[in-house]
Amino acid sequence: MTQLTMPAPRDFGWSLKPNDSAFFDIQKRPNGQFSVVLNHALLRGVRAEMIHWWFLNFTRLSVQLPDTHGFEGQQVPAYLLWHPQDHLSATLKGKTAPDGTPQHGTKIHIREAMQYDRYGWQYPVDASLEVHY
């Protein structure tokens, strides 16, 4: 695994939900891999179609922050906005659908440090998952 480097803290001016608002569990499997379960409570009004859209598009989205101190006018990847402290990058690899979304066989490469502020580099993620739908 490539050594990851955590960038300077990103403060976009909002607070994340407290850690106790989600269930987080890490277990080491017999083969040395880790299994991570992270369950968040959904926000009122969020529908399954919205979640589906997000996972089709989050690797390609960026948001311009016009009035966020220190980030004025910058394009920031949506993956970083999702969790400014832990997320580093998410990219698509391989063939995508004509509209650029992932399809069966596309890989999503994710880099992050789970709960970096608490565990540091104890639970780094630098892995690809394959889309199966």
C-alpha positions in Angstrom: 0.0 0.0 0.0 1.3 3.5 -0.9 1.9 5.7 2.2 -0.9 8.2 2.3 -0.4 11.8 3.4 -3.1 13.6 5.2 -3.5 17.2 3.9 -3.8 20.2 6.2 -7.2 20.2 8.1 -10.1 21.4 5.9 -12.5 23.6 7.7 -15.5 24.4 5.4 -17.4 26.2 8.2 -19.8 23.5 9.2 -19.8 20.7 11.9 -20.0 17.1 11.2 -22.5 14.9 12.9 -21.1 13.5 16.2 -19.4 10.1 15.9 -22.1 8.6 18.2 -24.8 9.4 15.6 -23.4 6.5 13.5 -22.5 2.9 14.1 -18.9 2.2 13.2 -17.3 -1.2 13.5 -14.0 -2.6 12.2 -13.1 -6.3 12.3 -10.0 -8.0 11.0 -10.8 -11.1 9.0 -8.7 -14.3 9.1 -7.2 -13.5 5.7 -5.8 -10.2 7.1 -8.3 -7.9 5.4 -10.6 -5.6 7.3 -14.4 -5.5 7.3 -15.8 -2.0 8.0 -19.4 -1.4 8.8 -20.6 2.2 8.9 -24.3 2.9 9.4 -25.7 6.5 9.3 -29.2 7.6 10.1 -30.7 9.1 7.0 -31.9 12.6 6.9 -35.6 13.3 6.8 -36.8 13.5 3.2 -33.8 11.6 1.7 -35.1 8.9 -0.6 -33.5 5.8 -2.0 -33.3 7.4 -5.5 -31.2 10.2 -4.0 -28.8 7.8 -2.4 -28.5 5.9 -5.7 -27.9 9.1 -7.6 -25.1 10.1 -5.1 -23.3 6.8 -5.5 -23.5 7.1 -9.3 -22.0 10.6 -9.3 -20.0 11.4 -6.2 -16.6 10.6 -7.8 -17.2 13.1 -10.6 -18.8 16.0 -8.7 -17.2 19.1 -7.4 -18.7 22.2 -5.8 -17.6 25.8 -6.0 -17.4 27.4 -2.6 -18.1 31.1 -3.2 -18.1 32.3 0.4 -16.2 29.7 2.5 -13.3 31.3 4.3 -10.0 30.1 2.8 -11.7 28.3 -0.1 -13.4 31.2 -1.9 -14.0 30.4 -5.5 -12.3 27.0 -5.3 -13.7 23.8 -6.8 -13.8 21.2 -4.1 -14.5 17.5 -4.8 -17.8 16.4 -3.3 -16.1 13.5 -1.7 -14.0 15.9 0.5 -17.2 17.8 1.4 -18.8 14.5 2.5 -16.2 14.1 5.2 -13.5 16.9 5.3 -11.3 15.3 7.9 -11.1 11.7 6.7 -11.7 11.6 2.9 -8.8 12.1 0.5 -10.0 11.0 -2.9 -12.4 8.8 -4.9 -11.9 8.1 -8.5 -13.3 5.9 -11.2 -11.1 3.4 -13.0 -12.0 1.5 -16.1 -14.9 1.6 -18.5 -17.9 3.8 -17.6 -21.3 4.3 -19.1 -21.7 6.8 -21.9 -22.8 9.5 -19.4 -19.6 8.9 -17.3 -21.3 7.0 -14.5 -19.9 3.7 -13.2 -21.3 0.5 -14.7 -20.8 -3.2 -14.1 -17.0 -3.8 -13.9 -16.0 -0.1 -13.2 -13.8 0.3 -10.2 -14.0 3.0 -7.6 -10.7 3.8 -6.0 -11.1 5.3 -2.5 -8.4 6.8 -0.3 -9.2 7.9 3.3 -8.3 7.5 6.9 -11.2 6.2 9.0 -11.7 8.6 12.0 -8.2 10.1 11.4 -8.7 12.6 14.3 -9.1 9.7 16.7 -7.0 6.9 15.2 -4.5 8.6 13.0 -3.3 6.1 10.3 -4.4 3.0 12.2 -7.3 2.4 9.7 -6.1 3.7 6.3 -8.1 2.9 3.2 -6.4 2.8 -0.2 -8.4 0.3 -2.1 -10.6 -0.2 -5.1 -14.1 -1.8 -5.2 -15.7 -3.2 -8.3 -19.2 -2.2 -9.2 -21.6 -5.2 -9.6 -24.9 -4.0 -11.0 
